[in-house]
Amino acid sequence: MKILVSGGGAAGLCAGIDLARAGHAVEIVERADHLRVNGSPIDVRGDALEAAERMGILDAVRERRITMTERTKFVDRSGTTVASLATQEINESSEDIELPREDLMTVLRQALPEPVDLRFAESIATLVDHGDRVAVTFASGRETSYDVVIGADGAHSAVRRLVFGPEEEFSEPLGVYVAIADAPGQAMSGGARESEILNLPGRMAGVARYRDEALAIFEFRSEPIDHDHHDLAVQKRILTEAFTGIEDWKVPELLETAKSDPELYFDAIAQIHMPTWHLGRVVLIGDAAHCATPMAGRGTSLALLGAWTLAEELGRHGDDVEAAFSAYEQRERPRAAAAQEFAHGGADLVVPATWEAIEARNARLRAAQPL
């Protein structure tokens, strides 16, 4: 089949690899003009390890792993450690692999079969499902038809909006916003896997270090904020307003670092819940279908598994795309639901709402793991 994949992130590249190897003609369009590599390290967990092995990328992923043994220190306003995070609270298995997002994207790009047409700075403007094909008009003005269209374009999926309805119908905000920026000035030699976190009521500022890299990370509680999630200047203004006036610890320095990062990641932490992930010849995978939020730590694993499962079911059902999509969804929904459930309560750990809640969290962590 001739298949269009919208989105060049982990889900989209995995779909391109799996579907092209199965003999389909695959085109991937990515709205950005480059591979999206910014953000914190990601995990490949559980069944996703088997999917990675079948894709032929597991060895390359293992070669780039960073230790999951991380010391996360919670500090007070002067920088003194007041609690540390027990690693057993976040790790599931010694087999799980954590690696930098950039490394995974590089591995996937290199594994993409040559016939796959990967187009940057391109996105879907309209699509019409005619029953036997899907007619697509792109932002560039190009018009083409496909047998199947796959929305792998993230939590703010354009494919989902065009086919299923407005994002607000499916998005469940968890009341927290997150920002992540490169912070080279905070890196430490020796590759220590270490994070420092300062909590104030409803706010968190921290530094995450791995290898010789460092990230500035912010989270803050808020009701939904109406803004253009493509407008970086507005995102930086919102972040600045949330932390203006805080002079404690490294917050001013980290905030300046975030404001100067042209690749700043900023978004609401929100889950996507949909009654169905497919309609006609259009199907969603990854965060577009079932975003569990970064608090779950399972988005990349779900992307690998979803892409593999979809390709497998399309192979089993041939031209009956409805049967293939239904079988894919039946297999993947339990995994997505479990990941979404796991994310609940994450805000109370990372961004307690009150001083009392902060101290209660710290006391619990001290009891679990001595400083």
C-alpha positions in Angstrom: 0.0 0.0 0.0 0.9 3.6 -0.4 1.0 5.0 3.2 1.4 8.5 4.5 2.8 9.0 8.0 2.3 12.4 9.6 5.0 13.1 12.2 8.8 12.4 12.1 9.2 11.7 15.8 9.8 8.3 17.4 6.3 6.9 16.5 6.5 8.1 12.9 10.1 6.9 12.2 9.2 3.5 13.8 6.2 3.2 11.6 8.3 4.1 8.5 10.8 1.4 9.4 8.3 -1.3 10.1 5.9 -0.6 7.2 8.7 -0.1 4.6 10.3 -3.4 5.6 6.9 -5.0 5.1 6.8 -3.9 1.5 4.7 -0.7 1.7 5.6 2.6 0.0 5.9 5.0 2.9 6.1 8.8 3.0 6.8 10.6 6.2 6.1 14.3 6.6 7.4 16.4 9.5 6.3 19.9 10.2 9.7 21.0 11.6 12.6 21.5 9.3 14.8 19.1 11.2 14.7 16.0 13.3 13.2 16.7 16.7 15.9 15.7 19.2 15.4 18.1 22.2 14.1 16.9 25.5 15.0 14.7 28.4 16.4 11.1 28.0 13.8 8.5 27.2 13.2 4.8 28.2 12.7 1.6 26.2 10.9 -0.7 28.5 9.3 -4.1 28.8 7.7 -5.5 25.6 9.2 -2.6 23.6 12.6 -4.2 24.0 11.3 -7.2 21.9 9.9 -4.8 19.3 13.3 -3.0 19.1 15.0 -6.4 18.6 12.6 -7.4 15.8 13.2 -4.0 14.2 17.0 -4.7 14.3 17.8 -1.6 16.4 18.2 -3.1 19.9 22.0 -3.5 19.8 22.4 0.1 18.6 20.0 1.3 21.4 22.0 -0.7 24.0 25.3 0.8 22.8 23.9 4.3 23.6 22.3 3.5 27.0 23.0 5.7 30.0 22.8 4.3 33.5 19.3 4.3 35.0 20.9 4.4 38.4 20.2 8.1 39.1 20.6 10.0 42.3 17.9 12.6 42.4 18.4 15.1 45.2 15.7 17.4 46.4 17.2 20.6 47.7 16.0 23.5 49.8 16.1 27.2 48.8 19.8 27.4 49.7 20.7 24.2 47.8 21.1 21.9 50.8 19.9 18.3 50.1 16.7 17.5 52.1 15.7 14.2 50.5 16.7 11.8 47.7 14.6 9.7 45.4 14.7 5.9 45.8 15.5 4.5 42.3 13.1 1.7 42.9 10.2 4.2 42.8 10.8 4.8 39.1 12.6 1.8 37.6 10.9 -1.4 36.7 13.6 -3.8 35.5 17.3 -3.9 35.1 16.6 -4.8 31.4 15.0 -1.4 30.8 17.2 1.0 28.6 17.5 4.7 29.0 19.2 6.7 26.4 19.4 10.3 25.2 16.5 11.3 22.9 18.9 12.5 20.3 20.6 9.1 20.2 17.4 7.2 19.7 16.3 9.6 16.9 19.6 9.1 15.2 19.3 5.3 15.5 15.8 5.4 14.0 16.8 7.7 11.2 19.7 5.5 10.3 17.5 2.4 10.3 14.9 4.0 8.0 14.9 2.0 4.7 16.2 4.0 1.8 12.9 3.9 -0.2 11.1 5.8 2.6 10.4 9.4 1.5 11.1 11.6 4.6 10.1 15.2 4.0 10.8 18.0 6.5 9.0 21.4 6.7 5.9 19.7 5.3 2.5 19.1 7.0 -1.0 18.1 6.1 -3.5 20.9 5.4 -6.6 18.9 4.5 -7.5 15.3 4.0 -10.6 13.6 2.6 -11.3 9.9 3.0 -13.1 8.7 -0.2 -13.4 5.1 1.1 -10.9 3.5 -1.2 -8.2 6.2 -0.8 -7.4 9.3 1.2 -6.8 12.6 -0.7 -4.3 14.8 1.0 -3.4 18.5 0.4 -0.2 19.6 2.0 0.7 23.0 3.4 3.1 23.4 0.4 0.2 23.0 -2.0 1.1 19.5 -3.1 -1.8 17.1 -3.6 -1.5 13.3 -3.4 -3.7 10.3 -2.5 -2.8 7.4 -0.2 -4.3 4.0 0.8 -3.7 4.7 4.5 -2.9 7.8 6.5 -1.2 7.4 9.9 -1.3 10.2 12.5 2.0 9.9 14.5 2.1 13.6 15.1 2.0 13.8 18.9 -0.4 15.1 21.5 -1.3 18.1 19.4 -2.0 15.9 16.3 -3.2 17.7 13.2 -4.5 14.4 11.8 -6.6 13.8 14.9 -8.0 17.3 14.7 -8.8 17.0 11.0 -10.4 13.6 11.2 -11.8 13.1 14.7 -12.4 16.6 16.0 -10.9 19.4 18.2 -8.1 18.5 20.6 -10.2 19.8 23.5 -12.6 16.8 23.1 -9.9 14.3 23.8 -7.3 16.2 26.0 -7.3 15.7 29.8 -5.0 18.3 31.4 -3.3 17.1 34.6 -2.8 20.6 35.8 0.9 20.9 35.3 3.1 22.6 32.6 6.7 21.5 31.8 9.6 23.2 30.2 13.0 21.6 29.3 16.1 23.5 28.0 19.7 22.6 27.3 21.8 23.9 30.2 25.5 23.4 29.1 26.7 25.6 32.0 25.3 23.1 34.5 27.1 20.0 33.0 29.6 18.1 35.1 32.6 16.2 33.8 32.7 12.5 34.5 29.2 11.7 33.2 27.4 11.7 36.6 23.8 10.6 36.4 22.4 13.1 38.8 19.5 15.5 39.2 18.8 18.3 41.6 15.3 19.6 42.3 14.0 22.6 44.2 10.3 22.6 45.1 8.2 25.6 46.0 4.5 25.2 46.4 3.1 24.3 43.0 6.5 24.9 41.3 9.6 22.9 40.5 13.0 23.9 39.1 15.8 21.5 38.5 18.9 20.3 36.7 19.2 16.8 35.2 22.7 15.6 34.3 23.8 12.6 32.2 27.1 12.0 30.4 28.5 15.5 29.9 25.1 17.0 29.3 22.7 18.9 31.5 19.1 20.1 31.1 17.2 22.8 33.0 13.7 21.5 33.9 10.7 23.4 35.1 7.3 22.3 36.1 4.4 24.4 37.6 0.8 23.8 38.4 -1.7 25.8 36.5 -5.2 25.8 35.1 -5.2 25.4 31.3 -3.5 28.4 29.6 -4.9 29.4 26.2 -1.9 29.9 23.9 -0.4 28.8 20.5 1.8 25.8 21.2 3.9 26.7 18.2 4.7 30.2 19.4 8.0 29.9 21.2 8.1 33.6 22.3 4.7 33.1 24.1 5.8 29.9 25.7 8.9 31.6 27.1 6.8 34.5 28.4 4.5 32.0 30.2 7.4 30.2 31.8 9.0 33.5 32.8 5.8 34.7 34.5 5.5 31.4 36.4 9.0 31.9 38.0 9.4 35.6 38.1 10.5 36.9 41.5 12.0 33.6 42.6 15.7 34.2 43.6 16.3 30.9 45.4 19.0 28.5 44.5 19.8 28.4 40.8 16.4 29.4 39.6 17.3 32.8 38.0 20.3 31.3 36.2 18.2 28.3 34.9 15.4 30.6 33.8 17.8 32.7 31.7 19.2 29.5 30.2 15.7 28.4 29.2 14.8 31.8 27.7 17.9 31.7 25.5 17.3 28.2 24.2 15.9 28.3 20.6 14.8 24.7 21.0 13.0 25.1 24.3 10.4 22.4 24.9 7.3 23.7 26.6 3.9 22.1 26.9 1.0 21.2 29.2 1.1 17.8 30.8 -2.1 16.4 29.4 -3.3 12.9 28.5 -5.2 12.0 25.3 -8.3 9.8 25.7 -10.2 8.7 22.7 -13.1 6.2 22.2 -11.4 5.0 19.0 -8.1 5.5 17.3 -9.2 4.8 13.8 -11.8 6.0 11.3 -12.0 4.8 7.7 -8.5 4.7 6.3 -7.0 6.9 9.0 -5.4 5.6 12.1 -3.5 7.2 15.1 -0.4 5.8 16.9 1.7 7.0 19.8 0.9 10.2 21.7 -1.6 11.2 19.0 -3.8 8.3 20.1 -3.1 7.9 23.8 -0.6 10.3 25.2 0.2 9.2 28.8 2.4 12.3 29.5 6.1 12.3 30.4 5.1 11.5 34.0 4.5 7.9 32.8 7.9 7.5 31.3 6.5 5.1 28.7 5.7 7.2 25.6 8.6 6.0 23.5 8.0 2.3 24.4 4.3 2.7 23.4 5.4 4.3 20.1 7.7 1.4 19.3 5.1 -1.1 20.2 2.2 0.7 18.5 4.1 1.0 15.2 5.2 -2.6 15.2 1.7 -3.9 16.1 0.1 -1.8 13.4 2.5 -3.0 10.7 2.0 -6.6 11.9 -1.8 -6.4 11.7 -1.7 -4.7 8.3 0.3 -7.6 7.2 -2.2 -10.1 8.6 -5.3 -8.5 7.2 -4.1 -7.3 3.8 -6.5 -4.9 2.1 -9.0 -5.0 5.0 -7.6 -2.0 6.8 -10.6 -1.8 9.1 -9.9 -5.2 10.5 -6.2 -4.4 10.8 -6.9 -1.2 12.6 -9.3 -2.8 15.0 -6.9 -5.6 15.8 -4.1 -3.2 16.4 -6.2 -1.1 18.7 -7.5 -4.1 20.7 -3.9 -5.2 21.3 -2.5 -1.8 22.2 -5.3 -0.3 24.4 -4.4 -2.2 27.6 -0.8 -1.1 27.4 -1.8 2.5 26.8 -4.4 2.5 29.6 -1.8 1.0 32.1 0.7 3.8 31.2 -1.9 6.5 31.6 -2.9 5.1 35.0 0.8 5.0 36.0 1.1 8.8 35.4 -1.6 9.8 37.9 0.0 10.9 41.1 3.2 11.9 39.4 2.5 15.6 40.1 2.2 15.0 43.8 5.7 13.5 43.8 7.4 16.1 41.5 5.3 19.3 42.1 3.6 19.2 45.5 1.1 21.9 45.8 1.8 23.2 49.4 4.7 23.5 51.8 3.1 20.8 53.9 2.9 18.5 50.9 6.5 19.2 50.1 7.7 18.3 53.6 5.5 15.2 53.6 7.0 14.0 50.3 10.5 14.7 51.6 9.8 12.8 54.9 8.5 9.8 53.0 11.6 9.8 50.7 14.0 10.1 53.7 12.3 7.1 55.3 12.7 5.1 52.1 16.3 6.0 51.4 18.7 7.7 53.8 20.5 10.7 52.5 
